[in-house]
Amino acid sequence: MEPNDSIFINRELSWLDFDSRVLALAKEKTVPLGERLKFAAIFASNMDEFFMVRVGSLYDQTLLKNNKLDIVTHMTASQQIAAITPRVAELQAKCDKYWQHLVEDLAKNGYSKVDFSKLDKNQEHFWKAYFQREIFPILSPQIVDQRHPFPFLRNKEIYFVVQLYTKADGVHYGVIPISNQFERVLFVKDGAVTRYAFVEELIAHYAAAIFRKNSVQRSCLFRVTRNADITVDEGMMDHDIDFRDVMSELLKKRRKLAAVRLQFWPEAPQDIVKFLREKLIVPADRCFVQTSPLDSGCLFRLSGRISADGHPELFYPPARPIQAPHGYDLYKEAHEHDVLIAYPYQSMRPFIRMLLKAGADPNVVSIKMTLYRLASDSQIVQALIAAAENGKEVVAMVELRARFDEQNNIDWSKQLEEAGCTVFYGFDDYKVHSKLTLITSKVDGKYRYLTQIGTGNYNEKTSEQYTDLSFITSRQEIGEEASAVFNNMALQRLTSEADTMLVAPLRFKSVLLDEMDRQIAKARRGERASMILKNNSINDPQIIQKLSEASCAGVRVDMIVRGICCVRAGVPGKTENIHIRSIVGRYLEHSRIYSFGEGEDAHIYIASGDFLTRNTERRVEVGVRVDDARIARQLREILELQLRDTVNARIMQPDGSYTKVKPQEGCPPVDSQMAMYGYFQHAFEQIDPPGAGTPQPKAPAASVSAPRPAPRPGHMRLRGLLESLRGLGEK
């Protein structure tokens, strides 16, 4: 563990702290019940990914006896695993406790969970008949003994296991897979009450009879989590082999990687645990007993059923993206002035229509785009295909190594290629995480560019769930820089020169460090100096050291870091001028905004990359300095609004823990996420004629509360904005 005066926090422990903040929303009474169910499901899903990716990677290091140390806390892989496991057990115990509260609250609202250990006679008759009719015929029980080998257990699937005993065979075991073909949550209407049951619990109640009751000793449900941290072996990067085939083989390999966790429900008989541990080679400290559901997906299904039944009071009020006014032409507008679109508050449809219009524009000669994560029914890809069919040169940089989206990207790359698009896959050593689109036109013999740089993926589904920013400009110098970036990627070259764009790994961190140095120099001259840095995660030790230097020089540093945060705020003499908050709420905060200085002297950037070393040193990321005064002001006001959030925000304490922000007495709460609807409706009205907008959800009452020290220029403008939002909420 880190000493109390250390400014560093271990990455894995910080990840778990983020999961803890997500889990806290499953018990938050101000969060509607149906949404609390979702947060419990998101927590469980996050834990799956944590074990598959992070623990999987650490596990590989221990097997290889790799002495690689964590870059900020210098812990070995074994030390990190030892620190992780008790924290996971603690969080799982909290999840179980919150689950029981959710079950109780669901019952109060007419949804009663079936407890198979407490069935009355009629219920027993009903469920037994259902099991025999619907479940039993498609079960596939397996015996494991000297004559029957241990079966392969698929990642994240649930199994029923029994310990058996016969005089002839002694102790042996039976295993039943709980196939995904089963309906995972069963609903039965019982008067005014809807009873719900999880299919694995139904099977656990009756399946022991399959193995002859007198031979069954013990039984339980369990679930295995496997390592999913695969990397492309250099030997497989043979240029005579289609990279898609390489990735397909790796996906097959992933399915059979080592087990890194075992979960048991509702108890873990020691003989069974020992048997499974020996077969799967899982240490005792990575075996977890829980009373909450093993599969997070069933909680999403339960929440979905409640919503379908019509209980709006149990969910957040409907909030759909603001649609552009009728006849709004983003393609035309972006040629006239810079445009900023904010998801999920504004719709992605204008951007898709922009691609379609560009694909039909006779002046357009090419459309180039980086693709990282796409929707399963991507309209973005369809727009690119339509452009190719119209004779445009369409170039798609498809990152096949986007974790857990590999197969989706393989499939889309084939469709793009079949439609006549040029598809390439980037670098051997660097993932391309950029969000970059370049539309090139030829007008009067000269090339003109329309460039889009974003913080989030070209994914229609996540654009309604993640907060992201999309900047579109016709500035010639940015288009020329973007063109150079695409050409470099196609030729396996990194971009080292640009004036306005950020391009990792060679011209991303260095620019931001220079901006920090500029603020440090101002502070040392006795001038007012500040930074506001919003991103998903930070662990780059060079950036952390620079932030500490800035703090010691007297620069006020405000950080909005949603997830992993490896820098500790408020350490005396080291980070006492650093203030860190995490915003976790209805939407996943995903945008990256980096603001340095104030007023006319301010430089503000948006980017695809976080302050993780993987982003700053091992990925191709893009960003841009926003010089348009109106958009820069919008970005600054977004940051200021989030720094005053009293609904979704938690503040880091000097010990690394987080404390929920509460409104000051007499002040209404500030929900920065919902207030953004009103703000971006207002932004539309600044550009379009009055009345051109469409009716949208009411923004909640908001006010400025808990003012920060040394208010910045623009504070009164923000106060006026928030007051106007309060009026909107009261209409």
C-alpha positions in Angstrom: 0.0 0.0 0.0 1.1 3.6 -0.6 2.3 5.7 2.4 -0.1 8.4 3.6 2.0 11.2 2.1 2.2 9.5 -1.4 0.5 11.3 -4.2 0.0 8.0 -6.1 -2.9 5.5 -6.0 -2.6 2.1 -7.5 -4.5 1.8 -10.8 -6.4 -1.4 -9.9 -7.5 -0.2 -6.5 -8.6 3.1 -8.1 -10.7 1.0 -10.7 -12.4 -0.7 -7.7 -13.0 2.7 -6.1 -14.9 3.7 -9.3 -16.9 0.5 -9.2 -17.7 1.3 -5.6 -19.1 4.7 -6.7 -21.3 2.9 -9.3 -22.5 0.4 -6.7 -23.4 3.2 -4.3 -26.1 4.3 -6.8 -27.8 1.0 -6.3 -28.6 2.0 -2.8 -29.2 5.8 -3.4 -32.8 6.5 -2.4 -32.9 9.5 -4.7 -32.3 7.2 -7.7 -35.5 5.6 -9.0 -35.8 1.9 -8.2 -35.6 0.6 -11.8 -32.5 2.6 -12.3 -31.0 1.3 -9.1 -31.4 -2.2 -10.5 -29.4 -1.1 -13.6 -26.6 0.3 -11.5 -26.3 -3.0 -9.6 -26.1 -4.7 -13.0 -23.5 -2.2 -14.3 -21.4 -2.8 -11.1 -21.5 -6.6 -11.7 -20.7 -6.1 -15.4 -17.8 -3.8 -14.5 -16.4 -6.5 -12.2 -16.5 -9.1 -14.9 -14.4 -6.8 -17.1 -12.1 -6.0 -14.3 -11.3 -9.7 -13.8 -11.2 -10.5 -17.5 -8.9 -7.7 -18.4 -7.0 -6.3 -15.4 -6.7 -9.4 -13.1 -6.2 -11.5 -16.3 -3.2 -9.3 -17.2 -1.7 -9.5 -13.7 -2.3 -13.3 -13.7 -0.3 -13.6 -16.9 2.6 -11.6 -15.3 2.7 -14.0 -12.3 2.8 -17.0 -14.6 5.6 -15.6 -16.6 7.4 -14.5 -13.4 7.4 -11.1 -14.9 8.9 -8.6 -12.4 7.1 -5.7 -14.1 6.0 -3.1 -11.5 3.0 -0.8 -11.5 4.2 2.5 -13.0 3.0 4.7 -10.2 3.0 2.6 -7.0 5.8 0.2 -8.0 3.8 -2.8 -6.8 4.4 -6.3 -8.3 1.6 -8.2 -10.0 1.4 -10.5 -7.0 1.2 -7.6 -4.6 -1.6 -6.0 -6.6 -3.6 -9.2 -6.7 -3.1 -9.5 -2.9 -4.4 -5.9 -2.5 -7.3 -6.4 -4.9 -8.9 -9.6 -3.6 -10.0 -8.4 -0.1 -11.4 -5.2 -1.7 -13.4 -7.2 -4.2 -14.8 -9.4 -1.3 -15.8 -6.2 0.5 -17.6 -4.8 -2.6 -19.4 -8.1 -3.2 -20.6 -8.1 0.4 -22.0 -4.6 -0.2 -23.6 -5.7 -3.4 -25.3 -8.6 -1.6 -26.6 -6.3 1.0 -27.9 -3.8 -1.5 -29.5 -6.6 -3.5 -31.6 -7.6 -0.5 -32.8 -4.0 -0.1 -33.7 -4.0 -3.8 -35.7 -7.2 -3.4 -37.6 -5.6 -0.5 -38.3 -2.4 -2.4 -39.4 -4.4 -5.5 -41.9 -6.3 -3.3 -43.3 -3.0 -2.1 -43.9 -2.1 -5.7 -45.7 -5.3 -6.7 -42.7 -7.5 -7.9 -42.1 -10.4 -5.6 -39.0 -12.7 -5.9 -39.7 -16.4 -5.8 -37.8 -18.1 -2.9 -37.6 -21.7 -3.9 -36.8 -22.7 -0.3 -40.1 -21.4 0.9 -42.7 -22.6 -1.7 -46.2 -23.5 -0.5 -47.8 -26.6 -1.9 -49.5 -24.9 -4.9 -46.3 -23.0 -5.8 -44.3 -26.2 -5.5 -46.7 -28.0 -7.9 -46.6 -25.1 -10.4 -42.8 -24.7 -10.5 -42.1 -28.4 -10.6 -44.5 -28.8 -13.5 -42.9 -25.9 -15.3 -39.4 -27.4 -14.7 -40.4 -30.8 -16.0 -42.2 -29.4 -19.1 -40.0 -26.5 -20.1 -36.5 -27.0 -18.6 -35.8 -30.7 -18.1 -36.1 -31.7 -21.7 -33.2 -29.5 -22.8 -30.8 -29.9 -19.9 -27.5 -31.5 -20.6 -26.2 -33.1 -17.4 -22.6 -34.5 -17.3 -20.9 -36.9 -14.9 -17.3 -36.2 -14.0 -15.4 -39.2 -12.7 -12.5 -41.5 -13.7 -14.3 -42.4 -17.0 -15.7 -39.0 -17.8 -13.4 -36.0 -18.2 -14.0 -32.6 -16.7 -15.9 -30.5 -19.3 -14.8 -27.2 -20.7 -16.6 -24.4 -18.8 -17.4 -21.3 -20.9 -16.6 -17.8 -19.7 -19.3 -16.0 -17.7 -21.8 -18.9 -18.0 -23.6 -20.4 -14.9 -23.4 -24.1 -14.0 -25.1 -26.2 -11.4 -22.7 -28.7 -9.7 -23.5 -31.6 -7.4 -21.3 -33.8 -5.3 -22.4 -37.4 -5.7 -21.6 -40.6 -3.8 -22.2 -44.2 -4.7 -20.7 -47.4 -3.3 -19.5 -48.4 -6.7 -17.9 -45.1 -7.7 -17.3 -43.3 -4.5 -17.3 -39.5 -4.6 -17.8 -38.0 -8.0 -19.5 -34.9 -9.5 -22.2 -33.9 -11.8 -22.4 -30.6 -13.8 -25.3 -29.0 -15.6 -24.7 -26.0 -17.9 -27.4 -23.3 -17.5 -27.6 -22.6 -21.2 -28.2 -19.1 -22.6 -31.1 -20.5 -24.6 -33.1 -20.5 -21.3 -35.2 -17.4 -20.5 -33.1 -16.1 -17.6 -35.9 -14.3 -15.7 -39.4 -15.9 -15.5 -42.5 -13.9 -14.7 -45.8 -15.1 -13.3 -48.7 -12.8 -12.7 -50.4 -13.6 -9.4 -53.3 -11.2 -9.0 -51.9 -7.7 -8.4 -48.4 -9.1 -7.8 -45.9 -10.1 -10.4 -43.6 -12.9 -9.2 -40.2 -13.2 -10.8 -37.8 -16.1 -10.7 -34.2 -16.6 -12.0 -34.0 -19.8 -14.1 -30.7 -20.9 -12.5 -32.4 -20.9 -9.0 -35.3 -22.9 -10.4 -32.8 -25.5 -11.9 -30.8 -25.6 -8.6 -34.0 -26.4 -6.7 -35.0 -29.4 -8.9 -32.0 -30.6 -10.9 -30.5 -32.6 -8.0 -33.2 -35.2 -8.6 -31.7 -36.0 -12.0 -28.7 -37.5 -10.2 -30.7 -39.8 -7.9 -31.5 -38.0 -4.6 -29.9 -40.6 -2.3 -26.5 -40.1 -3.9 -26.5 -36.2 -3.8 -24.2 -34.9 -1.0 -23.9 -31.2 -1.7 -24.7 -28.8 -4.5 -24.6 -25.1 -5.6 -24.5 -22.8 -8.6 -21.2 -21.4 -9.8 -19.9 -19.2 -12.6 -16.4 -19.0 -14.0 -14.6 -15.8 -15.3 -11.8 -16.3 -17.7 -8.8 -14.1 -18.7 -9.7 -12.1 -21.8 -6.4 -10.2 -22.1 -5.2 -11.3 -25.5 -2.5 -9.6 -27.5 -1.5 -9.9 -31.1 1.7 -12.1 -31.2 4.3 -10.5 -33.3 4.8 -13.8 -35.1 1.2 -13.6 -36.3 1.7 -10.3 -37.9 2.8 -11.9 -41.2 1.8 -9.5 -44.0 0.8 -12.5 -46.1 -2.0 -13.2 -43.7 -5.2 -11.1 -43.5 -5.2 -9.4 -40.1 -8.9 -10.3 -39.8 -8.0 -14.0 -39.8 -5.4 -13.3 -37.1 -8.0 -11.6 -34.9 -10.5 -14.4 -35.5 -8.0 -17.0 -34.3 -7.2 -14.9 -31.2 -10.9 -14.7 -30.4 -11.1 -18.5 -30.5 -8.0 -18.5 -28.2 -9.7 -16.1 -25.7 -12.6 -18.5 -25.1 -10.1 -21.0 -23.6 -7.9 -18.7 -21.5 -7.2 -19.5 -17.9 -9.9 -19.0 -15.3 -9.3 -16.0 -13.0 -12.4 -16.1 -10.7 -15.0 -18.4 -9.4 -18.4 -17.2 -8.0 -20.7 -19.4 -6.0 -24.4 -19.1 -5.1 -25.8 -19.2 -2.4 -23.0 -21.0 -0.6 -19.7 -22.7 -1.4 -19.4 -26.3 -0.1 -15.7 -26.8 0.6 -15.5 -30.1 -1.2 -17.0 -28.6 -4.3 -14.8 -25.5 -4.1 -11.7 -27.7 -3.7 -12.7 -29.9 -6.7 -13.3 -26.9 -9.0 -10.2 -25.0 -7.8 -8.0 -28.0 -8.7 -9.6 -28.5 -12.1 -9.5 -24.8 -13.0 -6.3 -23.8 -11.1 -7.9 -20.9 -9.3 -6.5 -19.7 -5.9 -8.8 -19.7 -2.9 -8.7 -15.9 -2.6 -10.3 -15.6 -6.0 -13.4 -17.7 -5.1 -16.3 -15.6 -4.0 -19.6 -16.5 -2.4 -22.6 -14.3 -3.1 -26.3 -14.1 -2.6 -26.9 -11.5 -5.4 -27.5 -13.0 -8.9 -24.5 -14.4 -10.6 -25.4 -13.0 -14.0 -25.8 -9.2 -14.2 -27.8 -9.6 -17.4 -30.9 -10.8 -15.4 -31.0 -7.5 -13.6 -31.2 -5.6 -16.9 -34.0 -8.0 -18.0 -35.9 -7.5 -14.7 -35.6 -3.7 -15.0 -36.7 -3.9 -18.7 -39.8 -5.9 -17.8 -40.8 -3.4 -15.1 -40.4 -0.6 -17.6 -42.5 -2.5 -20.2 -45.2 -3.0 -17.6 -45.6 0.8 -17.4 -44.1 2.2 -14.2 -42.6 5.5 -15.2 -42.3 6.5 -11.5 -39.6 3.8 -11.1 -37.3 5.2 -13.7 -35.7 8.5 -14.7 -38.0 10.8 -16.6 -37.8 10.3 -20.4 -35.0 12.4 -21.9 -34.3 12.1 -25.6 -31.6 13.8 -27.6 -32.6 17.3 -28.8 -33.4 17.0 -32.5 -32.2 19.7 -34.9 -34.9 22.0 -36.3 -36.7 21.0 -39.5 -34.5 21.7 -42.5 -31.3 22.0 -40.3 -28.3 21.3 -42.5 -25.2 20.6 -40.5 -23.2 20.0 -43.7 -23.9 23.6 -44.8 -23.5 25.1 -41.4 -20.2 23.5 -40.7 -18.9 25.0 -43.9 -19.9 28.5 -42.6 -18.5 28.3 -39.0 -17.2 25.8 -36.5 -19.9 23.6 -34.8 -19.9 21.7 -31.5 -22.4 18.8 -30.9 -22.8 17.4 -27.5 -24.1 13.8 -27.0 -26.5 12.5 -25.6 -28.1 16.0 -25.3 -28.1 16.5 -29.1 -28.9 13.9 -31.7 -26.3 12.2 -33.9 -28.7 12.3 -36.8 -27.4 15.6 -38.2 -23.9 14.1 -38.4 -25.2 11.0 -40.2 -27.1 13.2 -42.6 -24.0 15.2 -43.1 -22.1 12.1 -44.2 -24.9 11.2 -46.5 -25.0 14.6 -48.0 -21.2 14.6 -48.4 -21.5 11.3 -50.1 -23.9 12.7 -52.7 -22.0 16.1 -53.2 -20.4 16.1 -56.6 -17.6 18.3 -55.2 -16.6 15.7 -52.6 -13.7 13.5 -53.7 -13.1 11.5 -50.5 -14.3 10.6 -47.1 -11.9 9.2 -44.5 -12.8 8.0 -41.1 -11.3 6.1 -38.1 -13.6 3.4 -36.7 -13.1 2.0 -33.2 -16.5 0.9 -31.8 -19.6 0.7 -34.0 -23.2 -0.1 -33.4 -24.4 -3.5 -34.4 -26.7 -1.8 -37.0 -24.4 1.1 -37.8 -25.9 3.9 -39.9 -22.4 5.4 -40.0 -21.1 2.4 -42.0 -24.2 2.5 -44.3 -23.5 6.2 -45.0 -19.9 5.3 -45.9 -21.1 2.5 -48.1 -23.5 4.8 -49.9 -20.7 7.3 -50.5 -18.5 4.5 -52.0 -21.4 3.5 -54.3 -21.7 7.1 -55.4 -18.1 6.9 -56.6 -16.4 8.6 -53.7 -13.1 7.5 -52.4 -13.9 6.1 -49.0 -11.1 5.2 -46.6 -11.8 3.5 -43.3 -9.2 2.9 -40.6 -10.8 0.1 -38.7 -9.3 -0.9 -35.4 -9.8 -4.6 -35.1 -8.3 -4.7 -31.6 -11.1 -2.7 -29.9 -11.5 -5.1 -26.9 -14.8 -7.1 -27.0 -15.8 -5.4 -30.3 -13.3 -7.3 -32.4 -15.8 -9.6 -34.2 -18.2 -6.7 -34.8 -15.3 -4.7 -36.4 -14.2 -7.7 -38.5 -17.7 -8.1 -39.9 -18.1 -4.3 -40.7 -14.6 -4.2 -42.3 -15.7 -7.0 -44.7 -18.9 -5.1 -45.6 -16.9 -1.9 -46.2 -14.4 -3.7 -48.4 -17.1 -5.5 -50.4 -18.7 -2.1 -51.1 -15.5 -0.7 -52.6 -14.1 1.1 -49.6 -10.4 1.1 -48.8 -9.9 -0.5 -45.5 -6.7 -0.6 -43.4 -6.0 -1.6 -39.9 -3.4 0.9 -38.5 -0.2 0.1 -36.6 1.4 -3.1 -35.4 2.4 -1.5 -32.1 -0.3 1.2 -31.5 -4.0 1.0 -31.3 -5.8 3.7 -33.2 -8.3 5.2 -30.7 -8.8 8.4 -32.7 -12.2 9.8 -33.5 -11.5 11.6 -36.8 -13.4 12.2 -40.0 -12.1 14.1 -43.0 -14.3 15.1 -46.0 -12.3 16.4 -48.9 -13.9 18.5 -51.7 -12.4 20.0 -54.8 -13.8 23.4 -55.6 -12.4 25.7 -58.4 -9.4 23.5 -58.6 -8.5 23.7 -54.9 -9.0 21.1 -52.2 -11.2 22.1 -49.3 -11.7 20.2 -46.1 -14.4 19.5 -43.5 -12.9 17.9 -40.4 -14.7 16.3 -37.5 -12.8 15.5 -34.2 -14.6 13.8 -31.4 -14.2 12.4 -27.9 -16.5 9.4 -28.5 -17.1 6.6 -30.9 -19.2 6.7 -34.1 -21.9 4.6 -32.4 -25.5 5.6 -32.5 -26.4 3.5 -29.4 -23.7 4.8 -27.1 -24.3 8.4 -28.3 -27.5 8.3 -26.3 -25.8 6.9 -23.2 -22.4 8.5 -23.1 -21.6 12.2 -22.8 -19.3 13.1 -25.7 -18.3 16.1 -27.9 -18.0 16.4 -31.6 -16.2 19.4 -33.1 -16.7 20.1 -36.8 -14.7 22.7 -38.7 -13.9 23.8 -42.3 -10.7 25.5 -41.2 -8.2 24.7 -43.9 -5.2 24.3 -41.6 -6.9 21.7 -39.4 -8.1 19.8 -42.5 -4.5 19.8 -43.8 -3.3 18.4 -40.5 -6.0 15.8 -40.4 -5.1 14.8 -44.0 -1.5 14.3 -42.9 -2.6 12.2 -40.0 -4.6 9.8 -42.3 -1.7 9.6 -44.7 0.7 8.8 -41.9 -1.6 6.1 -40.5 -1.9 4.5 -43.9 1.9 4.4 -44.2 2.4 3.1 -40.7 4.0 6.4 -39.7 3.4 8.4 -36.5 2.5 12.1 -36.8 5.1 14.3 -35.2 4.1 17.7 -36.5 0.9 19.7 -36.1 0.1 23.2 -35.0 -3.5 23.0 -33.8 -4.2 19.2 -33.5 -3.0 16.9 -30.8 -1.9 13.6 -32.1 -0.6 10.9 -29.8 1.9 9.4 -29.1 4.3 12.0 -30.4 2.3 15.3 -30.1 -0.2 14.8 -27.4 1.4 14.6 -23.9 4.2 17.0 -24.9 1.7 19.8 -25.9 -0.3 19.3 -22.7 2.8 19.4 -20.5 3.9 22.6 -22.3 0.4 24.1 -21.4 0.9 23.1 -17.8 4.4 24.7 -17.8 2.8 27.9 -19.1 0.5 28.0 -16.1 3.3 27.1 -13.7 5.4 30.0 -15.1 2.5 32.4 -14.6 1.9 31.3 -11.0 5.6 31.8 -10.3 5.4 35.3 -11.6 2.5 35.9 -9.2 -0.1 35.9 -11.8 -3.4 34.1 -11.6 -3.0 30.5 -13.0 -5.4 27.6 -13.3 -6.4 24.4 -15.2 -9.6 22.4 -15.5 -9.0 18.9 -16.7 -11.9 16.6 -17.5 -11.3 13.0 -18.6 -12.1 9.4 -17.8 -8.8 8.2 -16.2 -5.3 9.3 -15.3 -2.2 7.2 -14.4 0.6 8.7 -16.5 3.3 9.4 -13.9 4.9 12.2 -15.9 1.6 14.1 -16.0 0.9 13.4 -12.3 4.4 14.8 -11.4 3.7 17.8 -13.5 0.3 18.4 -11.8 2.1 18.2 -8.4 4.6 20.7 -9.6 1.8 23.0 -10.7 0.1 22.6 -7.3 3.3 23.5 -5.5 3.7 26.5 -7.7 0.3 27.8 -6.7 -1.7 26.8 -9.8 -5.3 25.9 -9.0 -6.0 22.5 -10.6 -9.6 21.3 -10.9 -9.9 17.7 -12.2 -13.1 15.9 -13.2 -12.1 12.3 -13.5 -14.8 9.8 -13.8 -13.0 6.5 -13.3 -9.4 5.5 -12.6 -7.5 8.3 -10.8 -4.0 7.5 -9.7 -3.2 10.9 -8.3 -4.2 11.8 -4.7 -5.6 15.3 -4.1 -4.9 17.5 -1.1 -1.6 15.9 0.0 0.1 18.8 2.0 3.1 20.2 0.2 2.5 18.1 -2.9 -1.1 18.3 -4.3 -2.9 20.6 -1.9 -4.0 22.9 -4.8 -5.4 19.9 -6.8 -9.2 19.3 -6.4 -10.6 16.1 -7.9 -14.2 15.1 -8.3 -15.9 12.2 -10.0 -19.3 12.5 -11.7 -21.2 9.2 -11.9 -24.9 9.5 -12.8 -27.6 8.8 -15.4 -25.1 9.1 -18.3 -21.5 7.8 -18.6 -19.2 10.8 -18.6 -16.9 10.2 -21.5 -15.8 13.5 -22.9 -12.3 14.9 -22.5 -11.8 18.6 -22.1 -8.5 20.2 -21.2 -8.6 23.9 -20.2 -5.5 26.0 -19.4 -5.7 29.5 -18.2 -8.6 32.0 -18.1 -10.2 34.7 -20.2 -8.5 35.7 -23.5 -5.3 33.9 -22.4 -7.1 30.5 -22.1 -6.3 27.5 -24.3 -8.9 24.8 -24.4 -8.8 21.3 -26.1 -11.1 18.4 -26.7 -9.5 15.0 -27.4 -10.1 11.2 -27.7 -7.4 10.4 -25.3 -7.2 10.2 -21.5 -4.2 10.7 -19.2 -3.4 7.0 -19.1 -0.1 5.9 -20.4 -1.8 3.6 -22.9 -3.4 6.8 -24.4 -0.4 9.1 -24.2 2.2 6.6 -25.3 0.7 3.5 -26.9 -2.2 4.7 -28.9 -2.9 7.0 -31.8 -5.2 9.7 -30.3 -6.4 13.0 -31.7 -7.5 16.2 -30.2 -7.8 19.8 -31.2 -7.3 23.2 -29.7 -10.7 25.0 -30.0 -10.0 28.6 -31.0 -13.6 29.6 -31.9 -14.5 32.0 -29.0 -18.1 30.9 -28.9 -17.4 27.2 -28.7 -14.5 27.7 -26.3 -16.9 29.6 -24.0 -19.4 26.7 -24.2 -16.7 24.2 -23.2 -15.6 26.4 -20.3 -19.2 26.7 -19.1 -19.7 22.9 -19.3 -16.7 22.5 -17.0 -17.9 25.2 -14.6 -21.3 23.6 -14.5 -19.8 20.2 -13.6 -17.7 21.8 -10.9 -20.9 22.9 -9.2 -22.8 19.5 -9.5 -24.4 18.5 -6.2 -26.3 15.5 -7.5 -23.8 13.2 -9.3 -20.5 14.4 -7.9 -18.2 12.9 -5.3 -15.1 14.7 -4.1 -11.7 13.0 -3.5 -10.4 13.4 0.1 -6.7 13.5 1.0 -6.8 9.8 1.9 -8.0 8.9 -1.6 -11.6 8.2 -0.5 -14.6 10.0 -2.1 -17.3 11.9 -0.3 -20.7 12.7 -1.9 -21.3 16.4 -2.6 -24.5 17.7 -1.0 -26.3 21.0 -1.8 -25.8 23.8 0.7 -28.8 24.4 3.0 -31.5 26.3 1.2 -30.0 25.8 -2.3 -31.7 23.5 -4.8 -29.5 20.7 -6.2 -27.5 21.1 -9.3 -27.7 18.1 -11.7 -25.1 19.0 -14.4 -26.2 16.2 -16.7 -29.8 17.1 -16.9 -29.1 20.9 -16.9 -27.2 20.3 -20.1 -30.5 19.7 -22.0 -31.5 23.3 -21.3 -28.1 24.6 -22.1 -27.9 23.0 -25.5 -31.4 23.9 -26.4 -30.3 27.4 -25.6 -27.2 26.9 -27.8 -29.4 25.9 -30.7 -31.4 29.1 -30.2 -28.3 31.2 -30.5 -27.8 30.0 -34.0 -31.3 29.2 -35.3 -34.3 31.5 -35.6 -36.5 31.7 -32.5 -39.0 28.9 -32.2 -37.0 26.6 -34.5 -36.2 24.1 -31.8 -38.4 21.2 -30.7 -39.9 20.7 -27.2 -37.5 18.9 -24.9 -37.5 17.5 -21.4 -37.6 20.1 -18.7 -34.3 20.8 -17.1 -34.3 20.4 -13.3 -34.1 23.4 -11.0 -30.5 24.4 -10.6 -28.5 27.0 -8.8 -25.0 27.9 -8.0 -24.1 26.3 -4.7 -20.9 25.6 -2.8 -18.9 28.3 -4.6 -15.3 27.5 -5.1 -12.4 29.7 -4.0 -11.2 32.4 -6.4 -14.2 32.4 -8.8 -13.1 32.6 -12.4 -14.0 35.1 -15.2 -17.3 33.9 -16.7 -18.7 33.1 -13.3 -21.5 35.6 -13.6 -22.4 34.4 -17.0 -22.6 30.8 -15.6 -24.8 32.1 -12.7 -27.1 33.7 -15.3 -27.2 30.5 -17.2 -28.1 28.4 -14.2 -30.7 30.9 -13.1 -32.3 30.6 -16.6 -32.2 26.9 -16.2 -34.0 27.1 -12.9 -36.7 29.1 -14.6 -37.0 26.6 -17.4 -37.4 23.8 -14.8 -40.3 25.7 -13.1 -42.3 26.2 -16.3 
